[in-house]
Amino acid sequence: MSKLGECIDYLRNLLDIEWVAYETQSYRAWCGRHYIPIAWNIRPPDANPLIPMFTAFDDWYGNNRKSKPPALVIDLASIAGYISYFEPYWSSSRAHVGREHIKSYLRNAATCRGMVYELTSAFHYVRAGANLVTPLFLNPLQPDKADILITWKGAEIEVHCKSKIPGAGNKIHADLFDYLAGCTLAYFHESTPKSIWLKLICDDELKKDDTEYLRQRVDTLIQTGLVGDFPMCENRYILGIKEIKIPPHGITVDEIKKLHKPMYRAILADNSLSPITRHGYHKVCVFDAVSRKRPRVASSLKNSIKQATEQVSGKRPSIVTVHFHDRMDWELANRLVVFKFFLAQQLATRRGKNVGALVLTGEPPTRERWTGGVYERSLPAIWFLNPYANPQIQLPANFWQSVSQI
């Protein structure tokens, strides 16, 4: 078996082979009912995010192992690699507490991503060259309020991680949109011969309780062949349907991307019925979703920073990290003076002065990279050094340069 296969089987054994087998079998059946390819990584909103990864690995390893591993497989291997790397710490806890803690958090769909985020954060400091990284969050019995403890050239630095629930950073919940758009695109080629552009306008947020009705209603409207604007769910949503006129030479995905692009877009260039030509596709479906209201990111972020600063000891250098399980453009926000001023305000408080730096992250793209036996995920982040930090808790200059530039 390859190193990648051994890495993933390590995680499969940790979570329980029979549990993984049952969940992947159920997921395959769900995908079959909805005509969804495994590689799309579409799942019901309450499903565990690890299950599509295991399923994708089984398909790749069993059928096409010589090809490049898909992104889902790389992502799963990275998680397994982090857990394996930190095993000397969590396996030393009494009565297998560490093992059971990891197992219960990763098997629970509600807590799985938070655990993955903390693992990714901890390994970030390993890559940066820390002398020792202690993942305190893997041992629920340890008394320290910090989640991660870093030893850097003799200095101890504590890290406090706050993980936001999906939807906290955007009115369009990424999981709900992926589910709705994925099911729609899967039915698309059977429902209509046209190329269409769907735009779902939400009066506020995309609600979980509405998603199944929306899925069925959208599919019904596509089958009718009608175009126009269709109110749904007591006018909480409006679905716009337009026909896309495809030129004789076809249309490319790049040409589609030139259309007004919201944050949430799914594209299916259907080559099952009309194969791609030298120029482009002859049948496509574009699904966009937007909200009329902006999320209260500042309020949510402020609460997380406050919670973290209340846990900071004030006796050693510290970092507060806040992760949104949504697609966040922190690079754009960081160029705004008003955003930097907002962050400075949060760290200028009496407790905030005990924080050396603030790190904001969003959902990462998969970076396919092999380092020291660990497949690695990368969190796109911005680092905000606290100008008001008390002298005794300021971060070492060489540490700051190393961890903020990888």
N, C-alpha and C positions, 0 to 999 in steps of 0.2 A: 504493500500500500504506500502511496506517496505521502510526503510530509504533510501536505494539505489534507489528505484523507485522514491521517492519524490525528491531526489537530481537531478536525470536526468530530471524529468519533470520540475523542476525549470529552468534548462538550456533551455529546449524545449520552455517554455513560454517566456523566455528572447529573444530567437532568432526568435520567431514567430512560432506558432504551424502549421499554414498552409504552411509556407516555408519549415519547416522540413518535413512535410508530402509529399509535392511535390518532394523534393530532394530524400527522401528515396524511394519513389515509382519509380522514374526514375532510381535510382541506382539498385533496385531490377530487373527492366526490363533489364538493361545492364548486370547484372550478369547472368540472365537467358539466354540471347543471347549467352553469352560466356561460359556457363556451369561452372561458377565459384561459389563455395560455399561462402556464406556470411562470414563465420568464417575466410576465408583466408585474409580478409582485402586487397583485390586487387581492385584498382579503376583506372579509366582513369587518365592520368597525370595531367589534369587541374581540377580534381574534388576536392571538399572540403574534407579534411581529417576527419572532424567530422561526415560526413554522414554514412560511414560504421560502425561507433561506434553506432550511433542511431539505425541503422538497426539491428545490432547484439543484442542490448539491447531489441528491440521489439521482436525478435525471442526468446531470452532467457526468457524474462518475460512472454511471451504469451504461450510458449510451455514447458519449462523445468526449471521453476523458483526454484525448490527445489535443483537443481544441483549447483555446484560452478559457480559463474559468470565468463564468459570468460574474457580474458585479455582486450579486446576492451571495455567491459562494465566497468571494473575497471578504465581504463584510462579516459573514458568519465566522470565517477562519480568524479574523482579527479579534473578535470577541473571545473565542476559545483561547487564542494565544495570550491575551491579557490575563485571563483567569489562571492559565497554566504558569505564567511568569510569576504571579503573586501567590502561588500555592504554598510555598514555604511559610508564608505568614498565616493564611486562613486555615491551613490544615493543622496548625499547632494549637488551635483553640480547643477547649475541653469538650468532650462528648460530641464531637463532630458538629459543633454549633456553627462554625464558619461554612462548612459544606451545606448544611441544611438552610442556612440563611441565603446563600447564593441560589440554591435550588428553588426555594420558595419565591424569591424575588424575580428570577428569570422566567419561571413558569407562569407567573401572574401577569396577564396582559397590562394591568394598570401600573405595575411597578417595574416592568422589564426594561423599558427605555431609560428610566432613571438610573438603574444599576449599570446599564451599558454606558451611559454618559459619564458616570463616576469612574468606571474602569478606563474609559478613553482618556479622561483628564489625568488620572494617576500615571498612565503610561506615557503621557506627554512629557512629564518631568523626568522619566527614565531616559527618554530620547534626548532630552536637553542636557543630560550629563550629571544629574544629581547623584551624590554619593550613595544615598539611600532614600527610597520612597516607601513609606508605610501606608498601605490602604486601610486605614482604620475603619472605614465603612463596611468592610468585609467581616468584621467581628462585632456583633451587636453587644457583646459583654464588656468591651473596653470603655473606660470612664471618660476619655477625652471627648470634648464636644466637637473637635475638628473632624473632618471627613478624611483628610489626607495629611500626613506629616512628612515634610521633605527635609533631608539633611543635605546642606549645600556648603561645602568647604568649612565645616565646623559649626555652621549656623543652622538652627532649626526654624523652619517656616511652616506655618499651619495654613491649610486650604479648607475653605467652607464652600460646599457645592449646593446650589439651589436649582432644582429642576422644575420647570413650569409644565403644566398639563397642556396637551395639544389643543390649539385654539386660543391660547393666551396671547399669542403674538399676531394672530390674524383672524378676522371674522370668518374666513373660509378655512374650516378645519381640514388640514391636509389629508387625514385618513378618510374623512367623509367624502371629500372631493374625489380622491383616487378611486374610492369604491363606486361612487355614482358615475364618474366619467368612464372608468374601466368597464363596468357592466354595459354602459351605453355603446361604447366603441366595439365591444365584443358582439353585440347584436346588430351593429350598424350594417354590415355587408349583407345580412339576410333581410333587413327591414326595408331598404330602399335602393333603387339603382342610382340615385342622385348623389352628388357631392354636396355636403351641407356644413354650415357653420352654426353651431349652437352657442348661445350666450345666456347663462343663467345669472340674472340680477337678483341679489338677495337684499331685501329691505334692511335687514340687520345681519345676523349670523346665519350660517348654514346649520340648521338644527338636526341633531341625530334622529329625533322622532319623526322628522319629515322625510328623511332620506329614502326610505323604502317606497313611499308613495311617489316621490319625485322620480325615482328610477322607473317605476311602472308607467307613470304618466308620460315621461319623456319618450319611452319606447313606443307607446301608443301613438303619440303625435308624429313620430318619425314615420311610422307605418302608414299614416293617412296621406303623407306626401304634402301636407299643408305647410305654408310658410307664413310668417307674421309673428306677432307678440302674443303670448298666451299666459294670462295670470293663473297662479296656482296657490293653493293653501291660503285662501282668504287674502289674496294679494300680497302675501309675504314674499312671494317670488314671482318673477316674470321670466318666462323662457322665450328668447328670440330665436327664430329659425330662419336662416337665409340659405338660398341655394348658391353654391359656388360654381361659377361658370369656368369650366376647365378649357383652356385653349387646346387646339389640335395637337400641339407638341407635348401636352401634359403640364403639370405644375410640380415644382420641387418643394421640399420642406423648407428650404431657405426662403423661397418666395412666400410661403405661408407665414413664416416668422416675421416678415416685414409688416404684416397686418398689426393693428394696435394690439399690443401684448400685455395682458394683465399678469399678475403674479401666478395665477393658476390656469394652466392651459394643458390640454392633452390633445395629441394629434395621432390619428391613424391614417397612414397612407396604405390603402388596402391593395395589396398585390396578390391577394388570393384569387380575385376575379379578374383583375386587369393588371397584369404584370408591368413592372416599371419599364419604361422605354429608355432610349438614350438620353432623353431630355427630362422626363419627370413622370409623375403618377397621373392616372386618368380618373381615379376615384379617391377622394379623401374626406375625412370627417374631422372637424376642429371643434373642440369643446372648451369654452371659456367659462370662468365664474368670477364674479366681482360682487362686492358689497357696497351699498350706498353709505355705510358708516365705517369709520376707522376704529380699529381696536384700541382699547385703553392700555397701550403698551407701557406708557410712562407710569400709570398708577400701579400696574402689575409689577413692573420692575422696581418701583419704589418700595413696595411691600416686601419683596424678596431681599432687597438690600438691607432693609430694616431688620428683618428676621435674622439675617446672617450676622450683622454687626452686634446684635444682642448676644450672640454665641462666641464672638471673638474674645480671647482671653486678655489681650492688651499687654501680654508679657513677652511676646515674641513676634517677629515679622509675620504678617498674615496676608492672604489673598482671598477675595470673595469672588466666586464664579457663579454666573446665572446663565442657565441654558434654556432656550425656548425650543420646544419640539415642533417648530414651524420653520418655514423658509424665511429667514431674516436677512435683510440687506444691511448688515451692520456697517459695512464699509461706506455706504452712502450716508447713513446716519452720522457716522463719525466725522464727516466733512461739514456738518452743520454746527455752527457756533452755538445755537440754542440747545442742541443736544449735549454738547460738552459742558455747557453751563449747568444744565440739569444734573448731570452726573456729579459735577463738583459740589453742587448743593447737597446732594445726598451724603457725600463723604466729609462735609465740613462740620457735621454735628459732633457732639461730644463723643459718642460711641464710634462714629464714622472715622474719627481721627486715629482709631486703633487699627484701621485697615490700610495696608501698604499699597494695594492695587485692586482694581476691579476688572474682571474679565467677562465679556459678553459673547456668547456663542449661539449659533443656530444649527439647524439640521445640516449635517455635512454631506458633500459629495463623497463618493468612495474614491480613495486614492489607492491605486494598485501598486503596492510597494512592499518589498520583502526586506525586513530588517531584523537580524538576529533571531530568526525563527518565529517572528510574529508578523502576521499580515496586519497592516496598519490602516486605521481610519484617521482622517484628519478633520478637526473641527475648525471651520473658518471662524476666526475670533478677532475682536479688537481688545487691546489692553489699555487700561486707563490708569496711569500712575497717580496716586493720590498726592496732590501738592500740599495737603493739610496734615499729612501723617505725622504722628508724634515721632520724635527722633529715634526712640528706642525700638520702634517697630518698622522702620524704613527698610525696604528690600535692598540687599547687596547689589551694587551696580552691575557686576558681572553676571549675576543671576538674572536680572531683568533683561539684559541683552541676549542671553542664551535662550530663555524660554519664550520670549515674545517674537522671535524671528524665525521659528521653525514651523 
